[in-house]
């Protein structure tokens, strides 16, 4: 996948979640390094976009998820970049906790298994909508500067 502001923001939220859930010093050091690398990459990406070094059409890379829409309704993701970034962080947090159930799926009551799987699917669709929304907002902001 081509890197976009949305994909970089997504990676950063996941690193922050890993930091929050880890106590291992070695892992935390590695994650701190990844965080710094991603923050630097985000700053560089924004700088290059502002300087016209990234063509405007390359600022988005839509997920183009192919899925049956009926029965898989996903809420609209709206707002400015900061608002959508915050929503992306929340969705990734929700995904983290739902995924935790899958690691011990045998403990999930049979009547709840379908709910867990469906929730994971919907959250992943929302995550992609957030990434795409960040990219579109950023592309629009850069385009308006030209």
Helices and strands as residue ranges (DSSP letters): H 5-20, H 25-50, G 56-59, H 81-103, G 105-107, H 110-145
